[in-house]
Amino acid sequence: MSDELRQKIGGSKAGRRFLAQMRYFNAGDFAKLRGFMRSGYYDLILMENPVERRLLDLKAARRLHGRLKVCAVELAEDYALQVIMTAEKGGRRLRLMLTVNESYPHQVTHYALQPLDDDG
């Protein structure tokens, strides 16, 4: 990731959560990712989709796509982030959306990783 993109992302609460989660994801360190999600995700969100289920989804994404790299920032606000990622395997592009709550410790309230259509 370029310094410009890192600065744009890391300057927000949502961006800092994103960077931490992606560091564990790209390293394939799912034990640390589990701990991050347990403390860094809002309780009501985890009731809808528990940590272990989220981890299964992320492990499948890691196997399918490999590491993910930011290629564009679509939205970088203090509490919301939307980026386009490029997959290591196959070069597929994916949109990652993440929002955090406004009160400290800014836990994740929404996370979505969606493949983009080939045309767009």
C-alpha positions as CSV (number, residue, x, y, z in Angstrom):
1,M,0.0,0.0,0.0
2,S,1.3,3.4,-0.9
3,D,2.1,5.9,1.8
4,E,-0.6,8.2,0.5
5,L,-3.3,5.4,0.8
6,R,-2.0,4.4,4.2
7,Q,-2.2,8.0,5.4
8,K,-5.7,8.5,4.0
9,I,-6.9,5.3,5.7
10,G,-4.9,5.5,9.0
11,G,-6.2,8.9,9.8
12,S,-9.6,7.7,10.8
13,K,-11.0,5.5,13.6
14,A,-12.5,3.1,11.0
15,G,-9.2,3.0,9.1
16,R,-7.2,2.1,12.1
17,R,-9.5,-0.9,12.8
18,F,-9.3,-1.8,9.1
19,L,-5.5,-1.8,9.2
20,A,-5.3,-3.9,12.3
21,Q,-7.7,-6.5,10.9
22,M,-6.0,-6.6,7.5
23,R,-2.6,-7.1,9.1
24,Y,-3.8,-10.3,10.8
25,F,-5.8,-11.4,7.7
26,N,-2.9,-11.0,5.3
27,A,-0.5,-12.7,7.7
28,G,-2.9,-15.6,8.0
29,D,-2.9,-15.2,11.8
30,F,-6.4,-16.3,12.6
31,A,-5.7,-16.7,16.3
32,K,-4.9,-13.0,16.6
33,L,-7.8,-12.2,14.2
34,R,-10.2,-14.1,16.5
35,G,-9.0,-12.0,19.5
36,F,-9.3,-8.8,17.6
37,M,-12.8,-9.6,16.5
38,R,-13.9,-10.6,20.1
39,S,-12.7,-7.3,21.5
40,G,-13.0,-5.1,18.4
41,Y,-16.5,-5.9,17.1
42,Y,-19.7,-4.6,18.7
43,D,-21.6,-7.2,20.7
44,L,-24.9,-6.9,18.9
45,I,-23.1,-7.5,15.6
46,L,-21.5,-10.7,17.0
47,M,-24.9,-11.9,18.2
48,E,-26.1,-11.8,14.6
49,N,-22.9,-13.4,13.2
50,P,-20.6,-14.9,15.8
51,V,-16.8,-14.7,15.7
52,E,-16.3,-18.3,14.7
53,R,-18.6,-18.0,11.8
54,R,-16.9,-14.8,10.7
55,L,-13.6,-16.5,10.9
56,L,-14.7,-19.4,8.7
57,D,-15.8,-16.8,6.1
58,L,-12.5,-15.0,6.3
59,K,-10.5,-18.2,6.1
60,A,-12.4,-19.1,3.0
61,A,-11.7,-15.7,1.5
62,R,-8.0,-16.0,2.3
63,R,-7.8,-19.5,0.6
64,L,-9.7,-18.2,-2.4
65,H,-8.1,-14.8,-2.8
66,G,-4.8,-14.9,-0.9
67,R,-3.7,-11.6,0.6
68,L,-5.6,-8.5,-0.2
69,K,-4.1,-5.2,-1.2
70,V,-5.7,-1.8,-1.2
71,C,-5.8,-0.3,-4.7
72,A,-8.3,2.6,-4.2
73,V,-10.1,4.4,-1.4
74,E,-13.7,5.2,-2.2
75,L,-14.6,6.6,1.2
76,A,-12.5,7.5,4.2
77,E,-14.4,9.1,7.0
78,D,-13.7,9.0,10.6
79,Y,-16.2,6.2,11.3
80,A,-16.6,4.6,7.9
81,L,-14.3,3.2,5.3
82,Q,-14.8,1.8,1.8
83,V,-11.9,0.5,-0.2
84,I,-11.3,-1.5,-3.3
85,M,-8.9,-4.4,-2.8
86,T,-7.0,-6.5,-5.3
87,A,-6.6,-10.2,-4.6
88,E,-3.2,-11.8,-4.7
89,K,-4.6,-14.9,-6.4
90,G,-6.2,-14.1,-9.7
91,G,-6.2,-10.3,-9.3
92,R,-9.9,-10.2,-8.6
93,R,-11.2,-6.9,-7.2
94,L,-13.2,-6.7,-4.0
95,R,-15.0,-3.9,-2.2
96,L,-14.5,-3.8,1.6
97,M,-16.8,-1.7,3.7
98,L,-16.3,-1.2,7.4
99,T,-18.0,1.1,9.9
100,V,-17.3,1.7,13.6
101,N,-19.3,3.2,16.4
102,E,-18.6,6.8,17.3
103,S,-17.9,6.1,21.0
104,Y,-14.6,4.7,22.2
105,P,-13.3,2.1,21.7
106,H,-14.8,2.5,18.2
107,Q,-15.9,-1.1,17.7
108,V,-16.8,-2.5,14.3
109,T,-20.5,-2.2,13.6
110,H,-20.5,-3.3,10.0
111,Y,-18.0,-5.3,7.9
112,A,-18.6,-6.6,4.3
113,L,-16.2,-7.9,1.7
114,Q,-17.9,-8.3,-1.7
115,P,-16.4,-9.3,-5.1
116,L,-16.9,-6.6,-7.8
117,D,-18.4,-7.6,-11.1
118,D,-15.8,-8.1,-13.8
119,D,-17.0,-5.1,-15.6
120,G,-16.9,-2.8,-12.7
